[in-house]
Structure formats: C-alpha cells, structure tokens
C-alpha cells in the first residue's frame, strides 16, 4: 500500500483493481467494504477520505481473500447450522420483503451475494479458530492486565468496578487481542507467499 493512501484514484477507476496469483478482484467487489469504511469515519470527508476508504477496503478484501483461500486449501468449512442460524436471524431482523431488499442494497448486496458473503465470513472465522487452537487467558493474567490499566476495559467516564465484576469482559478482550495477533501473523505469512498486484 502506498505511503499516501489519500492520493487521487486512477480516472477512470479500473474494473479490475487487484490480482491475487492471477485471480482478479473487481472494483464492484470492494465497493460495499469501502462504503462501510466511509460510514465508520464520517468525521472525514472529501476526495481524500473516499480515496483512503477505497484503498483500505481493497487491502482488507485482499487479506480476507487470502484467508478464505487458505481455509479452502486446508479443507476448512463453516458450521452449516451456525451459518443457517445467522442467515435466519438476519432475515428475521428484516421480515418485510421491501425492507430486506433495502437492507441488502445498502450493503451493496443481493440475496445471493449476501449468502456468499456470510459463507466467506464464517469460513474465515473457522480458519482463525483453528489457527488459534485453545487460546486461554488465566485469572492471574486477566487480573494483572486489569489492574495495570482498568480504564482500558470500561466505557469512557465510568469508574472501574472491582475485577470480579468484569472478569469475563476482561478475559474476552484479552482473548480477542491474542486472536488479532495470530490473524496478523497469518496474513503476513500468506501475503509473503502470494503474488499480489494492485492497480489503485
């Protein structure tokens, strides 16, 4: 990625914005991620904001695609029941057909691509859980982390409660940090192995 992700995008933006080992990534595929990136940083605006969002989305898409390909190469697949439950829950949240279509359109998806997107996300999650193995955070580790910086585990402005009241929350945060580090190392390894070309 360039040191200046806010630099102007090519004009016109190419249909193929990247290739991983020769496989194309289309601009249309990263648009939903770019939209979410822009919405998450609404305090920013203008062309430079859009340019950064598009490039960040492309990098995240590449990372996710590498993880998905790795999962498939290992024969890892998602839990179909969990996948069905997640889809059913999303559909229940938008029971009206028009509301459902609007929800999908806002995400840049249609019913088929939504199911594909869910399958990819659940497959990548299954890979990361496999990679993480039996991650554990013992009580002493959680207590030490909390006592060293209790404000890191409570909402801004709140007085930190006793450790026992937030033990589960602290443990979950520390486990997520471990998982993030494992994910980062795995992505670095996959990127080093792959031939990645970007055209933005």
Phi and psi in degrees as a GROMACS rama.xvg file:
@    title "Ramachandran Plot"
@    xaxis  label "Phi"
@    yaxis  label "Psi"
@TYPE xy
-63.5799  154.271  UNK-2
-66.1982  -18.318  UNK-3
-122.782  81.8696  UNK-4
-66.8429  -10.7859  UNK-5
-87.3698  -2.76439  UNK-6
-60.4742  157.987  UNK-7
-57.3702  144.086  UNK-8
-75.8798  156.074  UNK-9
-58.392  148.084  UNK-10
-126.373  116.723  UNK-11
-75.2941  159.896  UNK-12
-66.4043  130.04  UNK-13
-66.902  151.801  UNK-14
-64.516  -42.819  UNK-15
-96.5482  115.365  UNK-16
-99.673  -11.5173  UNK-17
-166.049  164.266  UNK-18
-136.312  137.965  UNK-19
-115.992  112.855  UNK-20
49.8583  40.2778  UNK-21
88.8249  -14.9747  UNK-22
-82.9477  126.572  UNK-23
-76.4468  147.661  UNK-24
-114.491  123.592  UNK-25
-89.1984  149.953  UNK-26
-55.5201  -40.9401  UNK-27
-59.3226  -28.9721  UNK-28
-71.9905  -28.0845  UNK-29
-96.5976  -8.39619  UNK-30
-57.3862  -46.5169  UNK-31
-58.1728  -41.1822  UNK-32
-65.1032  -40.318  UNK-33
-63.597  -40.0747  UNK-34
-62.3054  -43.3779  UNK-35
-65.1929  -37.9105  UNK-36
-60.9776  -43.6201  UNK-37
-66.531  -39.8818  UNK-38
-67.804  -31.4278  UNK-39
-74.1928  -17.838  UNK-40
-127.075  57.4077  UNK-41
-70.0682  -14.2429  UNK-42
-71.1203  -20.4262  UNK-43
-89.2893  156.473  UNK-44
-156.461  172.973  UNK-45
89.8571  179.368  UNK-46
-61.5829  -39.6957  UNK-47
-64.471  -35.8046  UNK-48
-63.6645  -46.6357  UNK-49
-61.6376  -43.4431  UNK-50
-62.1983  -43.9411  UNK-51
-63.3679  -42.4558  UNK-52
-62.1741  -42.8562  UNK-53
-65.0182  -43.7077  UNK-54
-70.4241  -38.1787  UNK-55
-64.3876  -40.3833  UNK-56
-61.8524  -41.7377  UNK-57
-62.7635  -44.2466  UNK-58
-62.898  -42.2147  UNK-59
-66.0677  -38.2531  UNK-60
-64.1381  -43.1386  UNK-61
-60.6708  -46.868  UNK-62
-57.5211  -46.5695  UNK-63
-65.5251  -39.6003  UNK-64
-65.1605  -39.5261  UNK-65
-62.7089  -41.9765  UNK-66
-66.4682  -40.0405  UNK-67
-64.6582  -44.1631  UNK-68
-62.9689  -39.4641  UNK-69
-63.6812  -42.2473  UNK-70
-60.8791  -44.9483  UNK-71
-64.7257  -38.656  UNK-72
-66.467  -25.514  UNK-73
-90.9146  -2.30311  UNK-74
75.6237  23.5082  UNK-75
-87.8794  132.057  UNK-76
-132.917  158.728  UNK-77
-75.2533  161.686  UNK-78
-71.1396  113.345  UNK-79
-62.3403  -36.321  UNK-80
-66.183  -41.2348  UNK-81
-65.5624  -37.9302  UNK-82
-64.3774  -45.6287  UNK-83
-62.338  -40.783  UNK-84
-63.3346  -41.8794  UNK-85
-64.4893  -40.3291  UNK-86
-66.1097  -46.3525  UNK-87
-59.6394  -38.9485  UNK-88
-65.6208  -43.0425  UNK-89
-62.2303  -40.3906  UNK-90
-68.4718  -38.2531  UNK-91
-65.6148  -31.6036  UNK-92
-69.1612  -18.5976  UNK-93
-135.135  69.5453  UNK-94
-67.7075  -30.2221  UNK-95
-75.5024  133.193  UNK-96
-58.6543  -41.4573  UNK-97
-68.0216  -38.9368  UNK-98
-64.3864  -39.3585  UNK-99
-62.8166  -45.5135  UNK-100
-63.3565  -40.212  UNK-101
-65.1868  -40.8428  UNK-102
-60.7893  -45.2636  UNK-103
-66.312  -43.3263  UNK-104
-61.8612  -38.1988  UNK-105
-62.383  -32.173  UNK-106
-88.9033  2.16314  UNK-107
72.2965  30.3519  UNK-108
-126.328  166.475  UNK-109
-126.641  174.936  UNK-110
-53.9173  -40.3676  UNK-111
-70.0475  -46.5789  UNK-112
-69.4145  -26.7997  UNK-113
-64.792  -44.0754  UNK-114
-64.7876  -39.3202  UNK-115
-62.5099  -44.9622  UNK-116
-60.2161  -43.8776  UNK-117
-63.5437  -41.1171  UNK-118
-62.6539  -42.4834  UNK-119
-62.2359  -47.8385  UNK-120
-59.9622  -43.8501  UNK-121
-70.2231  -32.5951  UNK-122
-67.9865  -44.2745  UNK-123
-63.1447  -41.1569  UNK-124
-61.5037  -39.8701  UNK-125
-64.2355  -40.2032  UNK-126
-61.385  -46.7164  UNK-127
-66.8311  -36.3832  UNK-128
-65.1947  -39.0663  UNK-129
-64.2957  -44.6491  UNK-130
-64.0213  -36.8035  UNK-131
-73.1033  -24.8143  UNK-132
62.8493  -139.304  UNK-133
-96.2213  70.2444  UNK-134
-62.3794  135.746  UNK-135
-142.788  150.269  UNK-136
-126.102  114.662  UNK-137
-82.2103  167.317  UNK-138
-58.4664  -42.2841  UNK-139
-63.2459  -41.5393  UNK-140
-64.771  -44.6201  UNK-141
-64.0196  -43.9345  UNK-142
-63.7555  -42.8196  UNK-143
-62.536  -43.4478  UNK-144
-63.7478  -40.2462  UNK-145
-68.6665  -44.5282  UNK-146
-68.1636  -29.6149  UNK-147
-70.4842  -32.7697  UNK-148
-156.641  73.6724  UNK-149
-62.5261  -29.0994  UNK-150
-65.9003  -18.9298  UNK-151
-72.7004  -11.7401  UNK-152
-116.164  6.08348  UNK-153
-130.018  154.99  UNK-154
-59.0027  149.684  UNK-155
-56.291  133.544  UNK-156
92.0299  -11.5095  UNK-157
-91.1848  147.538  UNK-158
-78.7958  128.548  UNK-159
-60.6692  128.565  UNK-160
-78.8188  174.148  UNK-161
-59.4017  151.791  UNK-162
-54.0119  -42.2533  UNK-163
-59.1744  -27.0257  UNK-164
-76.527  -20.6201  UNK-165
-124.75  16.5057  UNK-166
-52.0526  -49.0731  UNK-167
-64.0184  -39.8907  UNK-168
-65.4707  -44.5796  UNK-169
-62.4676  -44.1056  UNK-170
-61.1841  -42.1998  UNK-171
-64.3137  -40.9243  UNK-172
-63.8906  -45.2165  UNK-173
-66.2279  -38.3135  UNK-174
-65.1936  -39.3267  UNK-175
-64.8309  -37.9824  UNK-176
-62.0099  -41.8542  UNK-177
-62.2364  -43.9356  UNK-178
-64.0553  -39.743  UNK-179
-60.9829  -40.7657  UNK-180
-67.821  -41.1175  UNK-181
-62.3839  -42.987  UNK-182
-61.2518  -45.2177  UNK-183
-59.117  -45.7132  UNK-184
-65.0985  -39.9421  UNK-185
-65.2432  -43.6505  UNK-186
-62.2079  -42.0325  UNK-187
-59.5575  -42.1521  UNK-188
-64.8761  -43.1844  UNK-189
-67.8815  -38.8168  UNK-190
-64.1399  -38.58  UNK-191
-65.2417  -29.0781  UNK-192
-83.8828  -27.9208  UNK-193
-89.3292  157.784  UNK-194
-101.522  106.878  UNK-195
-111.914  124.802  UNK-196
-119.144  131.143  UNK-197
-120.627  145.73  UNK-198
-120.881  21.717  UNK-199
